[in-house]
Amino acid sequence: MQENFSLKAYNTFGVNAKARYFTEVNSVEELIENLKLSNSQTLPLLFLGGGSNVLFTKDFEGLVIQLNLKGISEEMINENEVLVTANAGENWHEFVQFCLNKNYGGLENLSLIPGNVGTSPMQNIGAYGTEIKDVFVSCKVLNLETLEVEEFDLNKCRFGYRDSIFKQEGKGKYVILEVTFRLTRENHIIKTEYGAIKTELENLGIQNPTIQDVSKAVINIRQSKLPDPKIIGNAGSFFKNPTIPLAQFEDLKLKFENIQGYPNGDFVKVPAGWLIEQCGWKGKQIGNVASHQLQSLVIINATGNATGKEIFDFSTMIIDSVKEKFGIELEREVNMI
Ligand SMILES: Cc1cc2nc3c(=O)[nH]c(=O)nc-3n(C[C@H](O)[C@H](O)[C@H](O)COP(=O)(O)OP(=O)(O)OC[C@H]3O[C@@H](n4cnc5c(N)ncnc54)[C@H](O)[C@@H]3O)c2cc1C
């Protein structure tokens, strides 16, 4: 266990916050040992995967546990399907590539999302028309109160848009140890309707794409649109796309005829990036923090020296101006620590 440990290399924003204590665990036994220790000292706890969805707004006065649980296993369940289970500390993108190398389909649209497998259920990670709930079977979690292992199936996880029980009533109560997915071995379902996948496949000269081709197209699009956190600190989309009542959307349409929206029953999902751009934030920099010039939904540590507080304050300014112009309250997607 290390004391006064800098978390700069452990969060993709590159914020130089400190943890009072920091440790890395390589097995469930080590995890339980550390939990017992922190319970005996009543230390606040924080679990960290890849640090790609957190903003440290201040130093963390407790124990940060980095989950380094590794291992992948497979179980063929019929001619067309396989269950693949990965431990929490497996890197997400490497796991997706592992599955693609075996020609297991279902995760290809989620290529290149940063972070670890164990965090993927937290916000039901999603991209390019797929969410993990589409292929999720179950996850094993450690109940932090009882220190017993429990299993959560699809229903119990209550997945929603960038949401799950682990961000709601289960928040702070469980640590996810492993996740199981049901993937296809043949008869893959190819999803190319979303975003620019079709255009990218055309650019690559591909007419009948395989799951590996879809992954390649998604990687190309992501690399052209999103800043690489290894080069410029960020945590991907900072805000969720808000869902507003249809009546409110229709009122807004009278005032802002170009407003975009995706209807869903009596509600409409509005792209947060568009709202932010309309408020003049795209590419705007204040001090060390900026909204990315290609993607206003992404807040960046523009100079590499931003504090978490500066990034948080910048995000509050964006929330306030969107609220003032459109009457819509943006919600942060990134976890504030
Ligand atoms: C460039 C970029 C692009 C991105 N694109 C997308 C995208 O397309 N779609 C998308 O959904 N997300 C995206 N993200 C966000 C992020 O990659 C995902 O949310 C990812 O799942 C976070 O994983 P992590 O391991 O880095 O989580 P961390 O940041 O380490 O943790 C996130 C939260 O989960 C908790 N936590 C971590 N591990 C566990 C565990 N095992 N058990 C319980 N709690 C845990 C942490 O305490 C924290 O509150 C992007 C981020 C970046 C930087």
The ligand as a Gaussian input file, in Angstrom:
#p B3LYP/6-31G(d) Opt

LIG

0 1
 C      -11.685000       8.780000     -25.418000
 C      -12.805000       8.134000     -24.646000
 C      -13.889000       7.606000     -25.340000
 C      -14.944000       6.986000     -24.643000
 N      -15.979000       6.481000     -25.354000
 C      -16.997000       5.860000     -24.716000
 C      -18.077000       5.282000     -25.461000
 O      -18.096000       5.308000     -26.684000
 N      -19.079000       4.692000     -24.774000
 C      -19.079000       4.616000     -23.416000
 O      -20.039000       4.054000     -22.855000
 N      -18.067000       5.156000     -22.681000
 C      -17.031000       5.758000     -23.297000
 N      -16.004000       6.310000     -22.574000
 C      -16.061000       6.283000     -21.107000
 C      -15.282000       5.103000     -20.472000
 O      -14.341000       4.586000     -21.346000
 C      -16.214000       3.960000     -20.045000
 O      -17.193000       4.442000     -19.152000
 C      -15.447000       2.820000     -19.357000
 O      -16.315000       1.741000     -19.109000
 C      -14.789000       3.247000     -18.054000
 O      -13.963000       2.187000     -17.630000
 P      -12.777000       2.400000     -16.622000
 O      -12.294000       1.039000     -16.246000
 O      -11.780000       3.332000     -17.163000
 O      -13.580000       3.056000     -15.404000
 P      -13.005000       3.980000     -14.224000
 O      -12.901000       5.375000     -14.714000
 O      -11.812000       3.371000     -13.618000
 O      -14.215000       3.888000     -13.189000
 C      -15.482000       4.455000     -13.479000
 C      -16.393000       4.291000     -12.252000
 O      -16.623000       2.909000     -11.993000
 C      -16.146000       2.528000     -10.695000
 N      -15.533000       1.192000     -10.892000
 C      -14.466000       0.885000     -11.673000
 N      -14.280000      -0.449000     -11.706000
 C      -15.256000      -0.987000     -10.919000
 C      -15.591000      -2.332000     -10.552000
 N      -14.929000      -3.386000     -11.013000
 N      -16.644000      -2.520000      -9.693000
 C      -17.346000      -1.468000      -9.226000
 N      -17.068000      -0.173000      -9.549000
 C      -16.040000       0.055000     -10.388000
 C      -15.159000       3.613000     -10.299000
 O      -15.080000       3.747000      -8.889000
 C      -15.757000       4.838000     -10.965000
 O      -16.794000       5.375000     -10.181000
 C      -14.919000       6.917000     -23.227000
 C      -13.821000       7.447000     -22.535000
 C      -12.762000       8.042000     -23.232000
 C      -11.587000       8.565000     -22.486000

